[in-house]
Amino acid sequence: MAAISSTLLTLLKAGDHMLIQQAAYGGTYELVHHQLRDLGISATMIDIAATADSWQPLLQPNTKVIYVEAISNPLMEVPDLPAVVAFAKQHGLTSVIDATFATPI
């Protein structure tokens, strides 16, 4: 959680918005929807199983980051990472990809 917290706190400030996958780790959900919200940072959940086109309407003028997990914890969902990165580039966002579950054995 230290890496996630420090990354998001570096990239976002009060008034910013982020997109985050629905199936995010519980600790990350708590951070984003409680602690960051208390700092004035808002978030909208995205369905990573849907196409990137479905995320377009969720963008706000102040959206800065799209956050996904390479393999979600605990549901083990795997997003289309090239599509996430392409969407981020197309919209001037920073893509943050948590690869905790993808750590080698």
C-alpha positions in Angstrom: 0.0 0.0 0.0 3.0 2.3 0.5 3.8 2.2 -3.2 0.2 2.7 -4.3 -0.3 5.6 -1.8 2.9 7.4 -2.7 2.3 7.0 -6.4 -1.2 8.4 -6.3 -0.3 11.2 -3.9 2.5 12.2 -6.2 0.3 12.2 -9.3 -2.9 13.7 -7.9 -3.8 16.8 -5.9 -7.0 18.3 -4.5 -9.5 18.9 -7.3 -8.1 16.0 -9.5 -10.1 13.0 -10.7 -9.0 9.4 -11.4 -10.5 6.3 -13.0 -10.0 3.1 -11.1 -11.1 -0.5 -11.9 -14.1 -1.8 -10.0 -12.4 -4.9 -8.8 -9.5 -3.2 -7.1 -7.9 -4.6 -3.9 -9.9 -3.6 -0.8 -7.0 -1.5 0.7 -6.7 0.4 -2.5 -10.5 0.9 -2.6 -10.4 2.3 1.0 -7.5 4.6 0.1 -9.1 6.0 -3.1 -12.7 6.3 -1.9 -12.0 7.5 1.7 -8.5 9.0 2.3 -8.0 10.5 -1.2 -11.6 11.8 -1.2 -10.9 13.5 2.1 -8.0 15.3 0.3 -10.3 16.5 -2.4 -9.4 13.8 -5.0 -12.4 12.1 -6.7 -12.6 8.7 -8.4 -14.9 6.9 -10.8 -15.0 3.1 -11.1 -14.5 1.5 -14.5 -15.4 -1.9 -15.8 -12.1 -3.4 -17.1 -14.0 -6.2 -18.8 -15.7 -3.6 -21.0 -14.1 -1.9 -24.0 -12.1 1.3 -23.5 -14.8 3.1 -25.4 -17.1 2.7 -22.4 -14.7 4.6 -20.2 -14.8 7.7 -22.4 -18.0 9.1 -20.9 -16.5 8.8 -17.4 -13.7 11.2 -18.2 -13.8 14.6 -16.6 -11.8 17.7 -17.5 -9.7 17.1 -14.3 -9.1 13.4 -14.9 -5.4 12.7 -14.5 -4.9 9.0 -13.8 -6.3 5.6 -14.8 -5.5 2.9 -12.2 -5.7 -0.9 -12.8 -4.2 -4.0 -11.4 -2.4 -6.3 -13.8 -4.2 -9.1 -12.0 -6.9 -7.9 -9.7 -7.0 -9.0 -6.0 -9.0 -10.9 -5.1 -11.1 -11.6 -8.3 -8.1 -12.3 -10.5 -9.4 -10.2 -13.4 -6.9 -9.4 -16.1 -7.4 -6.1 -18.0 -6.4 -5.5 -21.5 -3.2 -3.6 -20.5 -2.4 -2.4 -24.1 -5.9 -0.9 -24.3 -5.6 0.7 -20.9 -2.2 2.3 -21.9 -3.6 3.4 -25.3 -6.6 5.0 -23.7 -4.4 6.8 -21.2 -2.1 8.1 -24.0 -5.1 9.2 -26.1 -6.5 11.2 -23.3 -3.3 12.6 -21.7 -3.7 10.4 -18.6 -1.0 8.7 -16.6 -1.6 4.9 -16.4 -0.9 3.3 -13.1 -0.7 -0.5 -13.2 -0.3 -2.3 -9.9 1.5 -5.6 -10.6 1.5 -6.9 -7.1 -0.3 -10.2 -8.0 1.9 -10.7 -11.0 5.1 -10.9 -8.8 7.2 -13.9 -9.8 7.0 -17.0 -7.6 
